[in-house]
Amino acid sequence: MIIRNANATFNRFDGSGPRQVTTDVDVGVPLSSAAAILTGFNVSFSPNDGDHHLGNLDVRLDAVVIGNLVRVTSTFGLRDWSGSWDDRYEGQIFFAVVGE
């Protein structure tokens, strides 16, 4: 079993729904299977963008093995209580890749 820690950064963004970032994690050896497990996150509405109350946080991870790499696709979205994806938000998702 191999475990590697990694993260994905989502810079300031102006709404329109969840977005995705792809991160390749090199584990050094070929794997037959792998999974990405959420270990934490740090999210916020962007500064100077008004007062917001958390309404919905969307965090998802998907992993695909490509030889010695595990390609992790992180999905991240943050919206306030209005229910619209119209706010500026940013953050980081922390995850572990577990493979064998």
Residue pairs with C-beta under 8 A, 6 or more apart in sequence:
1 98
1 99
1 100
2 27
2 28
2 29
2 31
2 97
2 98
2 99
2 100
3 96
3 97
3 98
4 25
4 27
4 70
4 96
4 97
5 39
5 94
5 95
5 96
5 97
6 23
6 25
6 72
6 94
6 95
6 96
6 97
7 23
7 92
7 93
7 94
7 95
8 21
8 23
8 72
8 74
8 76
8 92
8 93
8 95
9 21
9 91
9 92
10 19
10 21
10 74
10 76
10 89
10 90
10 91
10 92
10 93
11 90
12 46
12 88
12 89
12 90
13 19
13 88
13 89
13 90
14 86
14 88
15 79
15 84
15 85
15 86
15 87
15 88
15 89
16 85
16 86
17 77
17 85
18 58
18 75
18 76
18 77
18 85
19 75
19 76
19 77
20 73
20 74
20 75
20 76
21 73
21 74
21 76
22 71
22 72
22 73
22 74
23 71
23 72
23 74
24 66
24 69
24 70
24 71
24 72
25 69
25 70
25 71
25 72
25 97
26 68
26 69
27 34
27 68
27 69
27 70
27 97
27 99
28 68
29 68
30 67
30 68
31 65
31 68
31 70
31 99
31 100
32 65
32 99
32 100
33 65
33 99
33 100
34 63
34 65
34 70
34 97
34 98
34 99
34 100
35 63
35 97
35 98
35 99
36 61
36 62
36 63
36 70
36 72
36 95
36 96
36 97
36 98
37 61
37 95
37 96
37 97
37 98
38 59
38 61
38 93
38 94
38 95
39 94
39 95
39 96
40 93
40 94
41 59
41 91
41 92
41 93
41 94
42 91
42 92
42 94
43 57
43 76
43 78
43 89
43 90
43 91
43 92
44 78
44 89
44 90
44 91
45 52
45 78
45 80
45 87
45 88
45 89
46 87
46 88
46 89
46 90
49 87
49 88
52 80
52 81
52 87
53 80
53 81
54 78
54 80
54 81
55 79
55 80
55 81
55 82
55 83
56 77
56 78
56 79
56 83
57 77
57 78
58 75
58 76
58 77
58 78
59 74
59 75
59 76
59 93
60 74
60 75
61 72
61 73
61 74
61 75
61 93
61 95
62 72
62 73
62 75
63 70
63 71
63 72
63 73
63 97
64 70
64 71
64 73
65 71
65 99
70 97
70 99
72 95
72 97
74 93
74 95
76 91
76 93
77 85
77 89
78 87
78 89
78 91
79 85
79 86
79 87
79 89
80 87
